[in-house]
């Protein structure tokens, strides 16, 4: 569906993307994950056609959209873009917002498509209302429906949950993914939240310094990360000479592999963050362990992982 080959981009003298390659299958949901400044939003803008690449190629459904000597305008790429601020037209009703991009069809077909999408996003009867009467989550669903109305080949979503209240984020995220799954949409999410990426994605492309370090399933990135930086992005790790281990893979007890001494134990609600000093292969290390009880300072235990 979407093929990106050796894509590169510079802004002035700064290289933002370096020969990035990515292949997204039809109906697949992929997250572009990385820290701020890693190049993920630039990649989305190049796919959409908001920026032109310095090298490489972009294909959608086998048609070249960007390559040396060729650049297809955003309006001709069959791409839908869901922005962070939803970008709904405040002077148009919900129905008119959804219908805005529908062209070259009869009035009845246009109306039928709008009604079908209102039902899909669970906003039946809201067609005559205006965006300022809706909650943030409802506005987001309308923004998605407006994109779906044009029947794009690929949907791009740039930090779609950044403006959603934390308490509602999970339910809204689940609703959005359910809609994308039901319509068999091919979608790319840009996010900096690893938990969000793992929850919504078939595969995740972890980008760092303008390069895709690992492109794999959420399970693979978590359990078999390409390097220490990828591992640390998906959760806290303890580092030692020659490797690392996730905090949740460490255990304290009355027996184990390494003698350790408790330095502190801090209550976090459902668990304690317990810090220990441990002798590991002749080195003095400090490890963090999640425990179900508080340990007193200077208590001697055993560490296993």
GIGI-V745245 format. One record per pair of residues at least 12 apart in sequence whose ideal C-beta (glycine too) atoms are under 10 Angstrom apart, sorted by the first residue. I is the first residue (numbers start at 1). J is the second residue. Records with the same first field share a line. If there is no record, write none. Layout:
BEGIN
I = J, J
END
This chain:
BEGIN
1 = 23, 24, 25, 26, 27, 28, 59, 60, 61, 62, 153, 154, 186
2 = 22, 23, 24, 25, 26, 28, 30, 47, 58, 59, 60, 61, 65, 79, 153, 154, 156, 186, 188
3 = 21, 22, 23, 24, 57, 58, 59, 60, 61, 62, 64, 65
4 = 17, 20, 21, 22, 23, 24, 43, 46, 47, 53, 56, 57, 58, 59, 60, 65, 66, 205, 212
5 = 19, 20, 21, 22, 23, 55, 56, 57, 58, 59, 67
6 = 18, 19, 20, 21, 53, 55, 56, 57
7 = 19, 20, 21, 22, 39, 42, 43, 46, 47, 53, 54, 55, 56, 57, 58, 66, 210, 212
8 = 20, 46, 53, 54, 55, 56, 210
9 = 39, 42, 43, 45, 46, 51, 52, 53, 54, 55, 56, 210
10 = 53, 54, 55, 210
11 = 42, 51, 54
14 = 37, 210
15 = 39, 54, 209, 210, 211
16 = 37, 38, 39, 41, 42, 43, 46, 51, 54, 209, 210
17 = 38, 39, 40, 42, 43, 46, 51, 53, 54, 55, 56, 207, 209, 210, 211, 212
18 = 39, 55, 56, 209, 210, 211, 212
19 = 55, 56, 210, 211, 212
20 = 32, 39, 42, 43, 46, 53, 56, 205, 207, 210, 211, 212, 215
21 = 56, 57, 205, 212, 215
22 = 43, 47, 58, 188, 203, 205, 207, 212, 215
23 = 59, 203, 215
24 = 47, 60, 154, 186, 187, 188, 202, 203, 205, 215
25 = 186, 202, 203
26 = 61, 153, 154, 184, 185, 186
27 = 180, 181, 183, 184, 185, 186, 187, 202
28 = 184, 185, 186, 187, 188, 201, 202, 203
29 = 155, 157, 177, 180, 181, 185, 186, 187, 188, 189, 200, 201, 202, 203, 204
30 = 186, 187, 188, 189, 197, 200, 201, 202, 203, 204, 205, 215
31 = 157, 187, 188, 189, 190, 191, 193, 194, 196, 197, 198, 199, 200, 201, 202, 203, 204, 205, 206, 218
32 = 44, 47, 156, 157, 158, 188, 189, 190, 191, 192, 197, 201, 204, 205, 206, 207, 212, 215
33 = 189, 190, 191, 192, 193, 194, 196, 197, 198, 201, 204, 205, 206, 207, 208, 214, 218, 221, 230, 233, 234
34 = 190, 191, 192, 194, 197, 204, 205, 206, 207, 208, 209, 210, 211, 212, 213, 233
35 = 192, 206, 207, 208, 209, 229, 233
36 = 192
37 = 208, 209, 210
38 = 192, 206, 207, 208, 209, 210, 211, 212, 213
39 = 207, 208, 209, 210, 211, 212
40 = 158, 159, 188, 189, 190, 191, 192, 205, 206, 207, 208, 210, 212
41 = 158, 159, 190, 192
42 = 190, 207, 210
43 = 156, 188, 190, 205, 207, 210, 212
44 = 79, 81, 156, 157, 158, 159, 188, 189, 190
45 = 74, 81, 156, 158, 190
46 = 58, 65, 66
47 = 60, 65, 66, 74, 77, 79, 81, 154, 156, 188
48 = 65, 74, 77, 79, 80, 81, 154, 156, 158, 188
49 = 65, 66, 71, 72, 73, 74, 75, 76, 77, 79, 81
50 = 74, 81, 156
51 = 66
52 = 66, 71
53 = 66, 67, 68, 71
54 = 68
55 = 67, 68
56 = 68
57 = 70
58 = 70, 71, 72, 77
60 = 72, 77, 78, 79, 152, 153, 154, 186
61 = 78, 153, 154, 186
63 = 76, 77, 78, 153
65 = 77, 78, 79
75 = 101
77 = 152, 153, 154
78 = 150, 151, 152, 153, 154
79 = 147, 150, 152, 153, 154, 155, 156, 188
80 = 101, 143, 144, 146, 147, 148, 149, 150, 151, 152, 153, 154, 155, 156, 157, 185, 187
81 = 143, 147, 152, 154, 155, 156, 157, 158
82 = 140, 143, 144, 146, 147, 148, 155, 156, 157, 158, 159, 160, 176, 187, 189
83 = 143, 147, 156, 157, 158, 159, 160, 163
84 = 140, 143, 157, 158, 159, 160, 161, 162, 163, 190
85 = 139, 143, 158, 162, 163
86 = 131, 134, 136, 138, 139, 140, 141, 142, 143, 144, 146, 160, 163
87 = 139, 143, 146
88 = 100, 130, 131, 132, 134, 139, 140, 142, 143, 146
89 = 130, 131, 146
90 = 130, 131, 132
91 = 130, 131
92 = 130, 131
93 = 126, 127, 128, 129, 130, 131
94 = 114, 118, 121, 123, 125, 126, 127, 128, 129, 130, 131, 133, 134, 138, 139, 141, 142, 145, 146
95 = 110, 111, 114, 115, 117, 118, 123, 126, 127, 128, 129, 142, 145
96 = 114, 127, 128, 130, 146
97 = 114, 127, 130, 131, 139, 142, 143, 145, 146, 149
98 = 110, 113, 114, 115, 116, 117, 118, 121, 123, 127, 142, 143, 144, 145, 146, 147, 148, 149, 150
99 = 111, 113, 114, 117, 127, 145, 146, 149
100 = 146, 149, 150
101 = 146, 147, 148, 149, 150, 151, 152
102 = 114, 117, 146, 149, 150, 151
103 = 150
110 = 149
111 = 127
113 = 145, 148, 149, 150, 151
114 = 127, 145, 146, 149
115 = 127
116 = 145, 148, 149
117 = 141, 142, 144, 145, 146, 147, 148, 149, 179, 183
118 = 141, 142, 145
119 = 145
120 = 141, 144, 145, 148, 178, 179, 182, 183
121 = 138, 140, 141, 142, 143, 144, 145, 148, 175, 176, 178, 179
122 = 138, 141, 175, 178, 179
123 = 138, 141, 142, 145
126 = 138, 141, 142
129 = 142
131 = 143
135 = 164, 165, 168, 172
136 = 161, 163, 164, 165, 168, 172
137 = 161, 163, 164, 165, 168, 169, 171, 172, 173, 175, 176
138 = 172, 175
139 = 163, 164
140 = 157, 160, 161, 163, 164, 172, 173, 175, 176
141 = 172, 175, 176, 179
143 = 157, 160, 176
144 = 157, 160, 175, 176, 179, 180, 183, 185, 187
145 = 179
147 = 185, 187
148 = 179, 180, 183, 185
151 = 183, 185
152 = 185, 186, 187
153 = 185, 186
154 = 185, 186, 187, 188
155 = 180, 183, 185, 186, 187, 188, 189
156 = 187, 188, 189, 190
157 = 176, 180, 187, 188, 189, 190, 191, 200
158 = 188, 189, 190, 191
159 = 189, 190, 191, 192, 193, 196
160 = 172, 173, 176, 187, 189, 190, 191, 196, 200
161 = 173, 176, 189, 191, 193, 196, 200
162 = 190, 191, 192, 193, 196
164 = 176
169 = 193, 196
170 = 195, 196, 199
173 = 196, 199, 200
174 = 199, 200
176 = 189, 200
177 = 189, 199, 200, 201
180 = 200
187 = 200, 201, 202
188 = 201, 205
189 = 201, 204
190 = 207
191 = 204
192 = 233
194 = 206, 218, 221, 222, 230, 233, 234, 235
195 = 218, 234, 235
197 = 218, 221, 233, 234
198 = 217, 218, 219, 221, 222, 234
199 = 218
200 = 218
201 = 217, 218, 221
202 = 217, 218
203 = 215, 216, 217, 218, 220, 221
204 = 216, 217, 218, 220, 221, 222, 230, 234
205 = 221
206 = 221, 225, 226, 227, 229, 230, 233, 234
208 = 226, 227, 229, 230, 233
209 = 229
212 = 226
213 = 225, 226, 227, 229, 230, 233
214 = 226, 227, 229, 230
216 = 230
218 = 234
221 = 233, 234
222 = 234, 235, 246
223 = 246
225 = 237, 244, 246
227 = 244
228 = 243, 244
231 = 243, 244, 245, 246
232 = 244, 246
234 = 246
235 = 247, 248, 249
236 = 248, 273, 288, 290
237 = 249, 250, 288
238 = 250, 276, 278, 280, 285, 286, 287, 288, 289, 303, 305
239 = 285, 286, 287
240 = 278, 280, 281, 283, 285, 287, 305
241 = 280, 281, 282, 283, 285
242 = 280, 281
245 = 287, 305
246 = 290, 305
247 = 273, 287, 288, 289, 290, 305
248 = 271, 289, 290, 305
249 = 289, 290, 304, 305
250 = 274, 276, 278, 287, 288, 289, 290, 291, 303, 304, 305
251 = 289, 290, 291, 301, 302, 303, 304, 305
252 = 265, 274, 276, 287, 289, 290, 291, 292, 293, 295, 299, 301, 302, 303, 304
253 = 291, 301, 302, 303, 304
254 = 300, 301, 302
255 = 301, 302, 304
256 = 301, 302, 303, 304, 305
257 = 278, 280, 302, 303, 304, 305
258 = 276, 278, 279, 280, 281, 285, 287, 301, 302, 303, 304, 305
259 = 276, 277, 278, 279, 300, 301, 302, 303
260 = 274, 275, 276, 277, 278, 279, 280, 285, 286, 287, 289, 299, 300, 301, 302, 303
261 = 276, 277, 278, 279, 295, 297, 298, 299, 300, 301
262 = 274, 275, 276, 277, 289, 291, 294, 295, 296, 297, 298, 299, 300, 301
263 = 275, 276, 277, 286, 287, 288, 295, 297, 298, 299
264 = 276, 288, 294, 295, 296, 297
265 = 289, 291, 293, 294, 295, 296, 297, 299
266 = 294
267 = 294
268 = 290
270 = 290, 292
271 = 289, 290, 291, 292, 293
272 = 289, 290, 291, 292, 293, 294, 295
273 = 288, 289, 290, 291
274 = 287, 288, 289, 290, 291, 292, 293, 294, 295, 299, 301
275 = 287, 288, 289, 295, 297
276 = 288, 289, 291, 295, 299, 300, 301, 302, 303
277 = 298, 303
278 = 301, 302, 303
279 = 303
280 = 303
285 = 303
287 = 303, 305
289 = 301, 303, 304, 305
END
